[in-house]
Amino acid sequence: MNDNLVDIRNARLSFFTPAGEVKALNDVSLFVREGEVLGIVGESGSGKSVTAYSLMGLTAHPGRLIGGDLHFNGHHINIMTERELRKMRGNEVSIIFQDPMTSLNPVYTIGNQITEVILLHTDKTKKEAYERARELLQLVGINEPERRLKQYPHELSGGMRQRVMIAIALACEPKLLIADEPTTALDVTIQAQILELMMDLKKKLGMAIILITHDLGVVAGTCDRIAVMYAGKVVECGSTDEIFYSPSHEYTKGLLQSVPNIYEKERKKLVPIEGAPVDMLNPPAGCPFAPRCHSCMKICLKQMPGYTNLSDTHYSACWLLDKAKFEKEGEARNG
Amino acid sequence: MLKYILKRVVLAALTIFLVATITFLLMNLVPGGPFVAEKSISEQAQQALNEKYGLDQPLIVQYKNYMKNILKGDFGLSLKQRGRTVTDIITSKFPVSARLGGLSVLTALLIGIPLGSVAALNRGKWIDSVIIVIATCGIAVPSFVLCTVGMYTFGVNLGWLPTFGLTTPLHYVLPIFSLSFYPTAYIARLMRSSMLDVIGQDYMRTARSKGLSQFISLFKHALRNAIMPVVTYVGPLLAYTLTGSFIVEKIFVIPGLGKEFISSISNRDYTLIMGTTIFLATLIILMNMLVDIVYKLVDPRIKLK
């Protein structure tokens, strides 16, 4: 054991669907230190959200954790009962979701939905909880909190609702905030505001954040470290600078090339990653990215590469980095 | 709110007026009359009766007189039940039907809502299939079959339950069973599908992520959202069930309004037909208004205009 806030080791999680087993998480290892912001990037279905949900014990049926260990804040998630998990959820770890329009219950007031979580996890009286809810709304930058508490979700704008979601998530001052695509459903200007708010609150409250997104622009300015996921695996992980300035995995490189840059003088054509995401029901035998990779070698199709450490913080799973194996392959080709 | 209610009341009055007019015309279009019977009465006697009740006058005059009277709250004398006013009949029979109907609707709600919810929460499992089968049967089997089968098994063969009248609480069991089976099944089906819809909603995921127990997140967050279709259905259901069912009242020999309603038609008891129709129409309008208000209470997004 080390003292990381989150420590996920070799997590394997599968959805047992009628069509067959879908390996949503295939040997995922990640850690988050206290007060750190980890970005998880990857395309739809790469296992970003599943990783986060499994950390809260919220894996949806028919998903099941079939291997690995999940540690959070001294808890061993694997062996926790539902009752213990409930005590932890909303209290030590909270989550905000992608769509604030549908994530709040339409038939209860904002005040009701914020105080609910406070009353559940603390000994506060109704009055104190209400007072706390008012503070929280102020904290997330909502004006006239007194009036807002009495309003219903449909009376608030999208950005406002996401602020309310953040208020609910932070109500019990969690150690970890999971933000699952928190800005995807919002206007670009509102996106920036919400991200700024989150970073501001992180400074004030000191919690760690896992920021899940498929938007590299979002992680660039906010995260300390980034994990890139593809087909249920972490293919590359490093500090934000390392990922942006010296990406080593072909998938990461591809992602970076497909980001538009407004500072570029000349208009470069965006380079898309060709091919389609992996069919998770029948994943390829070797590296899952191999079929779409420009530098694919024979071994890539047969065997999954292990991690190569590029620095203390930076590691990547690609045969190209595995010098020894790479040379052997070269010899085999020449010989 | 006040403006809304006022508007609804005006509309209701208009609707009732139209219902009364149309019923009056249709009723008089149907051949026969209250004093035409197999046992032919003498010409003079018929003439005398028609004169007494004003049926010898032109239709338009009859209509005017009737409307004038009901505005004064006078629904007239029953043409067939000698000496009883229509108001009298309705006020004496309605409470009987209403008590039975009210209890039946309550039963349907108390069984249908949990049944539908349980089915939704166990979607695809055996218990869901069992509930679906029961609900489908409930919708397919007509009430007279339920009445007679219930009567035969529990009343005649087993001798557990009385088969007619409404004197003791036990007397209520079979009629309530027959009356509530269909609505129970219908409510269970409504509840199952709306519950399935609601438990897939994002806010249910939020509720779980807050650390709420399954029970609370279902009771607080799901039920209130899932109950809307049931509210819609229960309004008119109440109106129809409170005014009594002809079949159930006939089979179990219950002195209720449902029987009066049907027999008044075959008897051509013009004043009673008008009275019961207007009463039912008013009740339906009232229940729909009630549904709208309950709607607003359950879902704040609904605006009453």
Interface residues (C-beta under 8 A of the other chain):
Chain A: M56 L58 L85 R86 K87 M88 R89 G90 N91 S94 I95 F97 D99 T102 S103 L104 N105 P106 V107 Y108 T109 E116 V117 L120 H121 Y152 H154 M165 I168
Chain B: Q201 D202 Y203 R205 T206 A207 R208 S209 K210 G211 L212 S213 K220 H221 R224 N225 V298 D299 P300 R301
